[in-house]
Amino acid sequence: MTTTTNTGNFSGRAQQVQSSFIRDILKAAGQSNIISFAGGLPEPSLFPAQQLAKSAYRVLMNNGQEALQYTNTEGYLPLRKFIAERYLRQQKIPIEPEQVLITSGSQQALDLISKLFLDPGDEIIVERPSYLGAIQCFSQYSPLIQEVDLKEEGPDGNQLKEWMKTSSPKFFYTIPNYQNPTGRRHSIASRHDTASIIAESDAFIIEDDPYGEIRFEGETFPTLHSLLPEQTILLGTFSKMVAPGLRIGWVIATPDIIRRLTILKQASDLHSSHLDQQIIYDYLTHYDLEEHLQSIRMLYSKRRNTMLAAMREYFPESVKYQIPEGGMFFWLEFGKQFKTMELLEKSMKEGIIFVPGETFYASNPVLNTARFNFSNTEEDKMKAALSKLGALIKKMEQPQIATVKWWPLP
Amino acid sequence: MTTTTNTGNFSGRAQQVQSSFIRDILKAAGQSNIISFAGGLPEPSLFPAQQLAKSAYRVLMNNGQEALQYTNTEGYLPLRKFIAERYLRQQKIPIEPEQVLITSGSQQALDLISKLFLDPGDEIIVERPSYLGAIQCFSQYSPLIQEVDLKEEGPDGNQLKEWMKTSSPKFFYTIPNYQNPTGRRHSIASRHDTASIIAESDAFIIEDDPYGEIRFEGETFPTLHSLLPEQTILLGTFSKMVAPGLRIGWVIATPDIIRRLTILKQASDLHSSHLDQQIIYDYLTHYDLEEHLQSIRMLYSKRRNTMLAAMREYFPESVKYQIPEGGMFFWLEFGKQFKTMELLEKSMKEGIIFVPGETFYASNPVLNTARFNFSNTEEDKMKAALSKLGALIKKMEQPQIATVKWWPLP
């Protein structure tokens, strides 16, 4: 069997979308005894596997004929109600079940939103840097991607205002809580600022919130959705709260938007796994999610602290970072001339991987940045690996002694 | 909260895709005590719920940390191997695991294939009539859809040849076994004919095969994929063999096509439910799928026979149909002037639903056809409902007595 195919046959789209560099690294990681700061993987020992085993058994024995059958595209109604009521408790904003669409993870939500909004050449705005998987997903629909710098307190309001004046973006994609890749959280002032800028336009906010519950310090901040409900599409997921292998996420939006997304989801996969929806609903109603979240927060904040202490001990002062107050990532900035891709090449030889920051920019990648995940590595291994990395960084930073060649005088 | 949104914001695509009429009917069906011949639902009492309960429990207790974690986009390797080896046993054609991509049901496979091949205006060919969900899915990508008549023995070879001469379709979408909606199976001669016509072009065959295993009579016919492996993309699913609620299907193609589809799937949902993939793999390796298939075939063929007998008894001779040798559907043709939508309106009042055939045409719908599902209705209810329907049909066929108004002579 030959492995080449006439590429003239394929769509323009198929030629724009590239395989994720991160996932390619992760694949390599799976193959050997590598220490990985590369993924965005939750710690698997925290998965409530035994409780989910009981839930799965209960669902299949008591309600198997229903849970194994086709269901409606919107998702399992009791689960949609649970999600709506949890937002009401937490955000004090009434959300009806018909404002909830169950998706196959937030990634599918991004795909459906792209399908709903994007014709080729349409403008959209993303944070700089932003989640690579979102950029990949949007790229399938050939938009013009504009960027606003993500500062420590949130997206640059002046840049956002300027883009809204000079163009007509369909949406602004943002991760306000413990962003991937920077770990940054938008301040309350920034949230109000963003909402008021978008309110003056026809655009939507796509508020991706996978990490909001993984909060180590401080108070919960209001969602952008609570500030501008008519123009915000809020994405949530059980991937980081319970387990990603189930692929159960959701979209919160107006009933009109949900209805439109539902039609597109119907054409895309009919519905998300009915069994998984019922398993997770059984889990949520039989066990204590809030207690489970506490155990995640405790372990991840401990690992964040360990990574912080190790970087302080082993990394040179030229490496800058902000301390993330939640989520899964540190974002590192090295000296101006530093190339983290070179560091990765060297560290891979020592069995250590991470993601160079350049992969997180929609354009003009910055070469001296990196994303380090702290949720998925045991503390002993973390310290040992960061010690080795620190040595590599210091070595790379040593001024190169120029080898000067001498010519005989003419 | 208002429920209107400026439609100017949405993509052209979003305005082309309509909600499925069938799924809208099915939603109505779920709400009351209706007898439904409308869906394509498997009989839920045949779902191996207890065995799947044990599989789920085993997977989560023994291997939960892995099954609940993110995984690679291609799918769970042991499951891909199982699928590849089963084809080898059945079709005597070697298929490697890297030729298998796990998808969230065949519907997602159709979406990924559309993403891979279709730019707006690209030509594709479908059978006339064809699966509504496929037409809906393709419509998201604005192709020019051409049709070839599906005859009793397969697609009209002359029409297919003519389209291949006069246009450059990206693919020909076909369901060779017990097609949805007609229940027809392509003869062996028709399969060779199709393969040789496509072989002379750059086009692909998209061979959708959800019903091939639901065979009541006769031998297995070779897949189009076995006749033209380089240019055929074969879709399979566990939806009808095990259970649709799990949403586990697959694509068989060249490693090159699989790699391209994998990149698009990564951008679309990262991967299908890891848990469900492991549950179904545990089921397949602990229990006897072939025995289970026998029980499905026995029940469905019994119901097919019951529906056939009831139609012979209650329906007028004007109603024509072919006896399906497998699958889930009868395809009915009424008298030329008959409108099955009117029959549906009347039958809904009696609590009986089915799908008018007009929904299965990409263009120029034929109004006197209907699809009747026989897999999902108990035999007593089936007979009672078909008796009522027969009476309604006979009444509709009675010649209307013209009400003639008399005018006084001038």
Interface residues (C-beta under 8 A of the other chain):
Chain A: M1 T2 T3 T4 T5 N6 G8 N9 F10 S11 G12 R13 A14 V17 Q18 S19 S20 R23 K27 G30 G39 L41 P42 P44 S45 F47 A49 Q50 L52 A53 K54 A56 Y57 L60 M61 G64 Q65 E66 A67 L68 Q69 Y70 T71 N72 T73 S104 G105 Q107 Q108 D111 K115 L116 F117 L118 D119 D122 G133 Q136 C137 S139 Q140 Y141 K170 D202 F204 P229 E230 S239 A243 P244 G245 L246 R247 T254 P255 D256 I257 R260 T262 I263 L264 Q266 A267 S268 D269 L270 H271 S272 S273 H274 L275 D276 I279
Chain B: M1 T2 T3 T4 T5 N6 G8 N9 F10 S11 G12 R13 A14 V17 Q18 S19 S20 R23 K27 G30 G39 L41 P42 P44 S45 F47 A49 Q50 L52 A53 K54 A56 Y57 L60 M61 G64 Q65 E66 A67 L68 Q69 Y70 T71 N72 T73 S104 G105 Q107 Q108 D111 K115 L116 F117 L118 D119 D122 G133 Q136 C137 S139 Q140 Y141 K170 D202 F204 P229 E230 S239 A243 P244 G245 L246 R247 T254 P255 D256 I257 R260 T262 I263 L264 Q266 A267 S268 D269 L270 H271 S272 S273 H274 L275 D276 I279
